[in-house]
Amino acid sequence: MRTMGRLEDLQRLLEQDPANNRLQYMLGMEYLSQGKPAEAAAALRSLLERDPGYVPAYYQAARACEQAGDFDGARELYRRGIEAARRAGDSHAASELQAALDLLG
């Protein structure tokens, strides 16, 4: 029951501050933790549309797509994430995203 309250809390906070990237990321992660990968992917994609430089969201959005069975969507997100990580100078994130993409095939 408390996990449902957390989801509702995050949604309420986002209504008050819709441009808050951290809250949007947390919402996506909460959906993932509740076993709702399609909703997680949608929340994280929304974040990435608003802020394509939010590198951690690419991995989580791609992972959510994988869990939802959207493997093409996952591949696209991993590729976009690699590019975003390289632009940000984050070679560690780029290598993690590449490894996940390689595993997906």
N, CA, C and O atoms as CSV, one atom per row, in Angstrom:
chain,resi,resn,atom,element,x,y,z
A,1,MET,N,N,0.826,-1.201,0.000
A,1,MET,CA,C,0.000,0.000,0.000
A,1,MET,C,C,0.863,1.255,0.000
A,1,MET,O,O,0.527,2.245,-0.649
A,2,ARG,N,N,1.974,1.211,0.727
A,2,ARG,CA,C,2.832,2.396,0.793
A,2,ARG,C,C,3.449,2.730,-0.557
A,2,ARG,O,O,3.655,3.905,-0.859
A,3,THR,N,N,3.752,1.714,-1.385
A,3,THR,CA,C,4.318,2.013,-2.701
A,3,THR,C,C,3.321,2.802,-3.542
A,3,THR,O,O,3.716,3.670,-4.319
A,4,MET,N,N,2.041,2.508,-3.393
A,4,MET,CA,C,1.033,3.265,-4.123
A,4,MET,C,C,1.028,4.708,-3.637
A,4,MET,O,O,0.866,5.634,-4.432
A,5,GLY,N,N,1.204,4.901,-2.340
A,5,GLY,CA,C,1.272,6.246,-1.790
A,5,GLY,C,C,2.471,7.006,-2.316
A,5,GLY,O,O,2.384,8.207,-2.569
A,6,ARG,N,N,3.585,6.323,-2.481
A,6,ARG,CA,C,4.783,6.973,-3.008
A,6,ARG,C,C,4.555,7.430,-4.447
A,6,ARG,O,O,4.950,8.533,-4.826
A,7,LEU,N,N,3.925,6.589,-5.232
A,7,LEU,CA,C,3.617,6.945,-6.609
A,7,LEU,C,C,2.708,8.172,-6.655
A,7,LEU,O,O,2.943,9.111,-7.415
A,8,GLU,N,N,1.683,8.142,-5.838
A,8,GLU,CA,C,0.762,9.288,-5.794
A,8,GLU,C,C,1.465,10.544,-5.297
A,8,GLU,O,O,1.203,11.638,-5.796
A,9,ASP,N,N,2.360,10.398,-4.314
A,9,ASP,CA,C,3.127,11.548,-3.816
A,9,ASP,C,C,3.964,12.166,-4.923
A,9,ASP,O,O,3.999,13.387,-5.076
A,10,LEU,N,N,4.636,11.324,-5.693
A,10,LEU,CA,C,5.477,11.828,-6.787
A,10,LEU,C,C,4.633,12.512,-7.857
A,10,LEU,O,O,5.016,13.561,-8.375
A,11,GLN,N,N,3.499,11.929,-8.185
A,11,GLN,CA,C,2.622,12.543,-9.178
A,11,GLN,C,C,2.115,13.901,-8.705
A,11,GLN,O,O,2.033,14.852,-9.483
A,12,ARG,N,N,1.780,13.979,-7.430
A,12,ARG,CA,C,1.299,15.245,-6.865
A,12,ARG,C,C,2.412,16.303,-6.890
A,12,ARG,O,O,2.172,17.460,-7.236
A,13,LEU,N,N,3.617,15.895,-6.524
A,13,LEU,CA,C,4.741,16.832,-6.548
A,13,LEU,C,C,5.037,17.301,-7.966
A,13,LEU,O,O,5.370,18.466,-8.181
A,14,LEU,N,N,4.915,16.398,-8.932
A,14,LEU,CA,C,5.144,16.777,-10.329
A,14,LEU,C,C,4.078,17.728,-10.851
A,14,LEU,O,O,4.361,18.584,-11.689
A,15,GLU,N,N,2.863,17.581,-10.361
A,15,GLU,CA,C,1.809,18.526,-10.743
A,15,GLU,C,C,2.168,19.927,-10.278
A,15,GLU,O,O,1.879,20.908,-10.963
A,16,GLN,N,N,2.800,20.021,-9.111
A,16,GLN,CA,C,3.196,21.318,-8.566
A,16,GLN,C,C,4.448,21.867,-9.249
A,16,GLN,O,O,4.628,23.081,-9.337
A,17,ASP,N,N,5.321,20.961,-9.738
A,17,ASP,CA,C,6.592,21.377,-10.339
A,17,ASP,C,C,6.878,20.494,-11.559
A,17,ASP,O,O,7.775,19.652,-11.516
A,18,PRO,N,N,6.119,20.681,-12.644
A,18,PRO,CA,C,6.213,19.772,-13.788
A,18,PRO,C,C,7.563,19.781,-14.509
A,18,PRO,O,O,7.858,18.850,-15.257
A,19,ALA,N,N,8.366,20.786,-14.307
A,19,ALA,CA,C,9.667,20.860,-14.977
A,19,ALA,C,C,10.789,20.242,-14.141
A,19,ALA,O,O,11.959,20.327,-14.517
A,20,ASN,N,N,10.446,19.628,-13.027
A,20,ASN,CA,C,11.454,19.070,-12.132
A,20,ASN,C,C,11.923,17.712,-12.664
A,20,ASN,O,O,11.235,16.701,-12.522
A,21,ASN,N,N,13.114,17.714,-13.282
A,21,ASN,CA,C,13.641,16.494,-13.887
A,21,ASN,C,C,13.882,15.385,-12.870
A,21,ASN,O,O,13.647,14.211,-13.154
A,22,ARG,N,N,14.341,15.756,-11.712
A,22,ARG,CA,C,14.631,14.741,-10.697
A,22,ARG,C,C,13.348,14.020,-10.268
A,22,ARG,O,O,13.339,12.800,-10.106
A,23,LEU,N,N,12.280,14.776,-10.087
A,23,LEU,CA,C,11.002,14.158,-9.735
A,23,LEU,C,C,10.500,13.249,-10.860
A,23,LEU,O,O,9.963,12.173,-10.597
A,24,GLN,N,N,10.672,13.677,-12.099
A,24,GLN,CA,C,10.239,12.865,-13.242
A,24,GLN,C,C,11.038,11.560,-13.293
A,24,GLN,O,O,10.487,10.496,-13.574
A,25,TYR,N,N,12.329,11.654,-13.023
A,25,TYR,CA,C,13.181,10.469,-12.984
A,25,TYR,C,C,12.729,9.538,-11.857
A,25,TYR,O,O,12.625,8.326,-12.042
A,26,MET,N,N,12.467,10.115,-10.705
A,26,MET,CA,C,12.008,9.315,-9.566
A,26,MET,C,C,10.675,8.631,-9.870
A,26,MET,O,O,10.448,7.497,-9.449
A,27,LEU,N,N,9.805,9.311,-10.592
A,27,LEU,CA,C,8.528,8.717,-10.980
A,27,LEU,C,C,8.775,7.490,-11.866
A,27,LEU,O,O,8.171,6.438,-11.654
A,28,GLY,N,N,9.648,7.625,-12.841
A,28,GLY,CA,C,9.976,6.497,-13.698
A,28,GLY,C,C,10.546,5.336,-12.913
A,28,GLY,O,O,10.199,4.182,-13.163
A,29,MET,N,N,11.420,5.635,-11.966
A,29,MET,CA,C,12.021,4.579,-11.151
A,29,MET,C,C,10.985,3.915,-10.250
A,29,MET,O,O,11.048,2.711,-10.003
A,30,GLU,N,N,10.046,4.696,-9.769
A,30,GLU,CA,C,8.984,4.125,-8.926
A,30,GLU,C,C,8.104,3.179,-9.747
A,30,GLU,O,O,7.737,2.103,-9.275
A,31,TYR,N,N,7.769,3.580,-10.969
A,31,TYR,CA,C,7.012,2.679,-11.833
A,31,TYR,C,C,7.785,1.378,-12.052
A,31,TYR,O,O,7.200,0.295,-12.016
A,32,LEU,N,N,9.086,1.480,-12.278
A,32,LEU,CA,C,9.904,0.275,-12.459
A,32,LEU,C,C,9.857,-0.606,-11.213
A,32,LEU,O,O,9.704,-1.823,-11.312
A,33,SER,N,N,9.987,0.011,-10.050
A,33,SER,CA,C,9.995,-0.772,-8.814
A,33,SER,C,C,8.652,-1.441,-8.559
A,33,SER,O,O,8.580,-2.445,-7.850
A,34,GLN,N,N,7.600,-0.893,-9.131
A,34,GLN,CA,C,6.260,-1.480,-8.975
A,34,GLN,C,C,5.930,-2.468,-10.093
A,34,GLN,O,O,4.814,-2.980,-10.168
A,35,GLY,N,N,6.914,-2.733,-10.964
A,35,GLY,CA,C,6.674,-3.694,-12.037
A,35,GLY,C,C,5.795,-3.163,-13.146
A,35,GLY,O,O,5.049,-3.919,-13.769
A,36,LYS,N,N,5.876,-1.861,-13.399
A,36,LYS,CA,C,5.090,-1.229,-14.460
A,36,LYS,C,C,6.040,-0.622,-15.488
A,36,LYS,O,O,6.200,0.597,-15.545
A,37,PRO,N,N,6.679,-1.482,-16.311
A,37,PRO,CA,C,7.710,-0.981,-17.212
A,37,PRO,C,C,7.204,-0.050,-18.313
A,37,PRO,O,O,7.913,0.879,-18.701
A,38,ALA,N,N,5.999,-0.279,-18.819
A,38,ALA,CA,C,5.487,0.609,-19.870
A,38,ALA,C,C,5.305,2.025,-19.333
A,38,ALA,O,O,5.642,3.002,-20.003
A,39,GLU,N,N,4.770,2.126,-18.122
A,39,GLU,CA,C,4.584,3.444,-17.509
A,39,GLU,C,C,5.932,4.084,-17.191
A,39,GLU,O,O,6.106,5.293,-17.344
A,40,ALA,N,N,6.874,3.273,-16.751
A,40,ALA,CA,C,8.223,3.774,-16.471
A,40,ALA,C,C,8.857,4.327,-17.731
A,40,ALA,O,O,9.423,5.420,-17.722
A,41,ALA,N,N,8.764,3.573,-18.817
A,41,ALA,CA,C,9.349,4.019,-20.083
A,41,ALA,C,C,8.718,5.339,-20.530
A,41,ALA,O,O,9.421,6.242,-20.985
A,42,ALA,N,N,7.408,5.448,-20.401
A,42,ALA,CA,C,6.721,6.683,-20.799
A,42,ALA,C,C,7.181,7.865,-19.952
A,42,ALA,O,O,7.437,8.945,-20.484
A,43,ALA,N,N,7.289,7.671,-18.646
A,43,ALA,CA,C,7.721,8.756,-17.756
A,43,ALA,C,C,9.152,9.181,-18.076
A,43,ALA,O,O,9.458,10.372,-18.108
A,44,LEU,N,N,10.018,8.211,-18.311
A,44,LEU,CA,C,11.419,8.529,-18.583
A,44,LEU,C,C,11.600,9.120,-19.978
A,44,LEU,O,O,12.439,10.000,-20.171
A,45,ARG,N,N,10.831,8.652,-20.941
A,45,ARG,CA,C,10.884,9.261,-22.279
A,45,ARG,C,C,10.425,10.717,-22.221
A,45,ARG,O,O,10.981,11.579,-22.902
A,46,SER,N,N,9.418,10.979,-21.412
A,46,SER,CA,C,8.949,12.354,-21.244
A,46,SER,C,C,10.067,13.239,-20.706
A,46,SER,O,O,10.263,14.363,-21.167
A,47,LEU,N,N,10.787,12.721,-19.737
A,47,LEU,CA,C,11.937,13.449,-19.189
A,47,LEU,C,C,12.974,13.704,-20.276
A,47,LEU,O,O,13.495,14.814,-20.383
A,48,LEU,N,N,13.279,12.695,-21.080
A,48,LEU,CA,C,14.311,12.835,-22.109
A,48,LEU,C,C,13.894,13.775,-23.231
A,48,LEU,O,O,14.745,14.413,-23.851
A,49,GLU,N,N,12.604,13.867,-23.498
A,49,GLU,CA,C,12.127,14.843,-24.480
A,49,GLU,C,C,12.404,16.258,-23.989
A,49,GLU,O,O,12.776,17.141,-24.763
A,50,ARG,N,N,12.216,16.453,-22.698
A,50,ARG,CA,C,12.417,17.763,-22.096
A,50,ARG,C,C,13.897,18.065,-21.895
A,50,ARG,O,O,14.334,19.202,-22.076
A,51,ASP,N,N,14.664,17.050,-21.522
A,51,ASP,CA,C,16.086,17.246,-21.231
A,51,ASP,C,C,16.898,16.083,-21.795
A,51,ASP,O,O,17.181,15.125,-21.075
A,52,PRO,N,N,17.276,16.152,-23.072
A,52,PRO,CA,C,18.018,15.055,-23.696
A,52,PRO,C,C,19.413,14.846,-23.114
A,52,PRO,O,O,20.084,13.878,-23.469
A,53,GLY,N,N,19.856,15.724,-22.237
A,53,GLY,CA,C,21.155,15.583,-21.604
A,53,GLY,C,C,21.114,14.867,-20.266
A,53,GLY,O,O,22.145,14.752,-19.604
A,54,TYR,N,N,19.954,14.383,-19.850
A,54,TYR,CA,C,19.803,13.693,-18.563
A,54,TYR,C,C,20.216,12.232,-18.766
A,54,TYR,O,O,19.371,11.351,-18.925
A,55,VAL,N,N,21.506,11.999,-18.758
A,55,VAL,CA,C,22.093,10.720,-19.165
A,55,VAL,C,C,21.560,9.511,-18.397
A,55,VAL,O,O,21.261,8.502,-19.036
A,56,PRO,N,N,21.421,9.545,-17.066
A,56,PRO,CA,C,20.962,8.331,-16.370
A,56,PRO,C,C,19.590,7.835,-16.829
A,56,PRO,O,O,19.289,6.646,-16.717
A,57,ALA,N,N,18.776,8.727,-17.335
A,57,ALA,CA,C,17.429,8.331,-17.749
A,57,ALA,C,C,17.446,7.419,-18.973
A,57,ALA,O,O,16.518,6.632,-19.164
A,58,TYR,N,N,18.480,7.510,-19.800
A,58,TYR,CA,C,18.530,6.658,-20.991
A,58,TYR,C,C,18.622,5.185,-20.604
A,58,TYR,O,O,17.889,4.350,-21.134
A,59,TYR,N,N,19.517,4.875,-19.687
A,59,TYR,CA,C,19.686,3.477,-19.278
A,59,TYR,C,C,18.395,2.936,-18.675
A,59,TYR,O,O,17.952,1.841,-19.022
A,60,GLN,N,N,17.799,3.703,-17.779
A,60,GLN,CA,C,16.590,3.241,-17.101
A,60,GLN,C,C,15.410,3.147,-18.063
A,60,GLN,O,O,14.612,2.213,-17.973
A,61,ALA,N,N,15.293,4.101,-18.979
A,61,ALA,CA,C,14.207,4.050,-19.964
A,61,ALA,C,C,14.381,2.843,-20.876
A,61,ALA,O,O,13.408,2.159,-21.193
A,62,ALA,N,N,15.614,2.576,-21.299
A,62,ALA,CA,C,15.878,1.423,-22.158
A,62,ALA,C,C,15.593,0.125,-21.407
A,62,ALA,O,O,15.011,-0.807,-21.963
A,63,ARG,N,N,16.000,0.072,-20.163
A,63,ARG,CA,C,15.730,-1.107,-19.333
A,63,ARG,C,C,14.229,-1.327,-19.199
A,63,ARG,O,O,13.758,-2.462,-19.273
A,64,ALA,N,N,13.477,-0.249,-19.004
A,64,ALA,CA,C,12.014,-0.354,-18.909
A,64,ALA,C,C,11.436,-0.861,-20.222
A,64,ALA,O,O,10.531,-1.695,-20.221
A,65,CYS,N,N,11.949,-0.364,-21.337
A,65,CYS,CA,C,11.477,-0.843,-22.643
A,65,CYS,C,C,11.739,-2.336,-22.799
A,65,CYS,O,O,10.883,-3.079,-23.278
A,66,GLU,N,N,12.926,-2.768,-22.390
A,66,GLU,CA,C,13.247,-4.198,-22.456
A,66,GLU,C,C,12.236,-5.003,-21.651
A,66,GLU,O,O,11.714,-6.009,-22.131
A,67,GLN,N,N,11.961,-4.563,-20.436
A,67,GLN,CA,C,11.027,-5.286,-19.575
A,67,GLN,C,C,9.625,-5.314,-20.163
A,67,GLN,O,O,8.868,-6.258,-19.935
A,68,ALA,N,N,9.281,-4.277,-20.921
A,68,ALA,CA,C,7.961,-4.203,-21.551
A,68,ALA,C,C,7.928,-4.946,-22.883
A,68,ALA,O,O,6.878,-5.042,-23.518
A,69,GLY,N,N,9.082,-5.472,-23.309
A,69,GLY,CA,C,9.142,-6.204,-24.568
A,69,GLY,C,C,9.387,-5.347,-25.794
A,69,GLY,O,O,9.293,-5.837,-26.919
A,70,ASP,N,N,9.698,-4.075,-25.597
A,70,ASP,CA,C,9.965,-3.145,-26.703
A,70,ASP,C,C,11.482,-3.081,-26.936
A,70,ASP,O,O,12.146,-2.133,-26.516
A,71,PHE,N,N,12.006,-4.093,-27.604
A,71,PHE,CA,C,13.449,-4.192,-27.771
A,71,PHE,C,C,13.997,-3.164,-28.763
A,71,PHE,O,O,15.124,-2.695,-28.605
A,72,ASP,N,N,13.213,-2.810,-29.782
A,72,ASP,CA,C,13.652,-1.765,-30.705
A,72,ASP,C,C,13.742,-0.420,-29.985
A,72,ASP,O,O,14.688,0.342,-30.190
A,73,GLY,N,N,12.753,-0.138,-29.144
A,73,GLY,CA,C,12.773,1.097,-28.358
A,73,GLY,C,C,13.965,1.128,-27.424
A,73,GLY,O,O,14.596,2.171,-27.246
A,74,ALA,N,N,14.276,-0.017,-26.825
A,74,ALA,CA,C,15.431,-0.104,-25.923
A,74,ALA,C,C,16.725,0.174,-26.680
A,74,ALA,O,O,17.571,0.936,-26.211
A,75,ARG,N,N,16.880,-0.444,-27.853
A,75,ARG,CA,C,18.091,-0.208,-28.653
A,75,ARG,C,C,18.255,1.270,-29.002
A,75,ARG,O,O,19.346,1.831,-28.908
A,76,GLU,N,N,17.154,1.879,-29.404
A,76,GLU,CA,C,17.190,3.302,-29.765
A,76,GLU,C,C,17.617,4.152,-28.565
A,76,GLU,O,O,18.432,5.064,-28.706
A,77,LEU,N,N,17.074,3.854,-27.402
A,77,LEU,CA,C,17.412,4.623,-26.203
A,77,LEU,C,C,18.862,4.398,-25.790
A,77,LEU,O,O,19.544,5.345,-25.396
A,78,TYR,N,N,19.341,3.167,-25.873
A,78,TYR,CA,C,20.751,2.922,-25.562
A,78,TYR,C,C,21.647,3.723,-26.511
A,78,TYR,O,O,22.616,4.342,-26.073
A,79,ARG,N,N,21.328,3.712,-27.802
A,79,ARG,CA,C,22.142,4.459,-28.780
A,79,ARG,C,C,22.117,5.966,-28.506
A,79,ARG,O,O,23.155,6.627,-28.519
A,80,ARG,N,N,20.930,6.489,-28.261
A,80,ARG,CA,C,20.820,7.918,-27.947
A,80,ARG,C,C,21.549,8.246,-26.647
A,80,ARG,O,O,22.166,9.304,-26.524
A,81,GLY,N,N,21.474,7.337,-25.683
A,81,GLY,CA,C,22.164,7.543,-24.415
A,81,GLY,C,C,23.673,7.562,-24.572
A,81,GLY,O,O,24.357,8.358,-23.929
A,82,ILE,N,N,24.194,6.692,-25.420
A,82,ILE,CA,C,25.641,6.674,-25.688
A,82,ILE,C,C,26.072,8.012,-26.252
A,82,ILE,O,O,27.078,8.577,-25.822
A,83,GLU,N,N,25.322,8.518,-27.208
A,83,GLU,CA,C,25.638,9.825,-27.799
A,83,GLU,C,C,25.571,10.933,-26.752
A,83,GLU,O,O,26.453,11.790,-26.693
A,84,ALA,N,N,24.532,10.915,-25.933
A,84,ALA,CA,C,24.376,11.947,-24.896
A,84,ALA,C,C,25.510,11.872,-23.880
A,84,ALA,O,O,26.034,12.901,-23.453
A,85,ALA,N,N,25.888,10.665,-23.495
A,85,ALA,CA,C,26.981,10.495,-22.531
A,85,ALA,C,C,28.294,10.992,-23.114
A,85,ALA,O,O,29.076,11.642,-22.420
A,86,ARG,N,N,28.538,10.698,-24.367
A,86,ARG,CA,C,29.770,11.183,-25.011
A,86,ARG,C,C,29.785,12.701,-25.080
A,86,ARG,O,O,30.815,13.326,-24.826
A,87,ARG,N,N,28.641,13.303,-25.425
A,87,ARG,CA,C,28.566,14.772,-25.465
A,87,ARG,C,C,28.839,15.366,-24.090
A,87,ARG,O,O,29.437,16.436,-23.972
A,88,ALA,N,N,28.392,14.659,-23.047
A,88,ALA,CA,C,28.589,15.146,-21.673
A,88,ALA,C,C,29.977,14.815,-21.139
A,88,ALA,O,O,30.339,15.244,-20.043
A,89,GLY,N,N,30.755,14.057,-21.902
A,89,GLY,CA,C,32.088,13.669,-21.448
A,89,GLY,C,C,32.061,12.578,-20.391
A,89,GLY,O,O,33.005,12.439,-19.612
A,90,ASP,N,N,30.984,11.807,-20.361
A,90,ASP,CA,C,30.819,10.751,-19.359
A,90,ASP,C,C,31.130,9.400,-20.007
A,90,ASP,O,O,30.225,8.686,-20.440
A,91,SER,N,N,32.406,9.063,-20.067
A,91,SER,CA,C,32.812,7.830,-20.734
A,91,SER,C,C,32.340,6.591,-19.977
A,91,SER,O,O,32.068,5.557,-20.588
A,92,HIS,N,N,32.240,6.687,-18.660
A,92,HIS,CA,C,31.754,5.547,-17.876
A,92,HIS,C,C,30.310,5.207,-18.254
A,92,HIS,O,O,29.990,4.047,-18.512
A,93,ALA,N,N,29.450,6.211,-18.285
A,93,ALA,CA,C,28.052,5.976,-18.661
A,93,ALA,C,C,27.965,5.478,-20.100
A,93,ALA,O,O,27.172,4.586,-20.401
A,94,ALA,N,N,28.774,6.048,-20.988
A,94,ALA,CA,C,28.765,5.610,-22.387
A,94,ALA,C,C,29.136,4.135,-22.491
A,94,ALA,O,O,28.533,3.396,-23.269
A,95,SER,N,N,30.120,3.707,-21.714
A,95,SER,CA,C,30.538,2.304,-21.776
A,95,SER,C,C,29.478,1.376,-21.180
A,95,SER,O,O,29.277,0.267,-21.674
A,96,GLU,N,N,28.801,1.823,-20.123
A,96,GLU,CA,C,27.713,1.014,-19.547
A,96,GLU,C,C,26.559,0.870,-20.520
A,96,GLU,O,O,25.989,-0.211,-20.673
A,97,LEU,N,N,26.222,1.966,-21.174
A,97,LEU,CA,C,25.146,1.924,-22.160
A,97,LEU,C,C,25.518,1.038,-23.339
A,97,LEU,O,O,24.684,0.289,-23.846
A,98,GLN,N,N,26.776,1.124,-23.777
A,98,GLN,CA,C,27.241,0.284,-24.884
A,98,GLN,C,C,27.192,-1.188,-24.499
A,98,GLN,O,O,26.786,-2.026,-25.303
A,99,ALA,N,N,27.600,-1.508,-23.278
A,99,ALA,CA,C,27.573,-2.900,-22.814
A,99,ALA,C,C,26.143,-3.429,-22.787
A,99,ALA,O,O,25.897,-4.572,-23.171
A,100,ALA,N,N,25.202,-2.606,-22.335
A,100,ALA,CA,C,23.800,-3.022,-22.305
A,100,ALA,C,C,23.272,-3.225,-23.725
A,100,ALA,O,O,22.528,-4.169,-23.988
A,101,LEU,N,N,23.658,-2.344,-24.626
A,101,LEU,CA,C,23.240,-2.477,-26.031
A,101,LEU,C,C,23.827,-3.752,-26.629
A,101,LEU,O,O,23.135,-4.479,-27.341
A,102,ASP,N,N,25.086,-4.023,-26.347
A,102,ASP,CA,C,25.734,-5.236,-26.868
A,102,ASP,C,C,25.041,-6.496,-26.361
A,102,ASP,O,O,24.875,-7.457,-27.113
A,103,LEU,N,N,24.636,-6.500,-25.093
A,103,LEU,CA,C,23.932,-7.660,-24.530
A,103,LEU,C,C,22.572,-7.864,-25.200
A,103,LEU,O,O,22.119,-8.991,-25.405
A,104,LEU,N,N,21.940,-6.744,-25.533
A,104,LEU,CA,C,20.619,-6.825,-26.160
A,104,LEU,C,C,20.732,-7.344,-27.586
A,104,LEU,O,O,19.848,-8.032,-28.097
A,105,GLY,N,N,21.853,-6.989,-28.210
A,105,GLY,CA,C,22.100,-7.480,-29.577
A,105,GLY,C,C,21.443,-6.713,-30.658
A,105,GLY,O,O,21.592,-7.049,-31.832
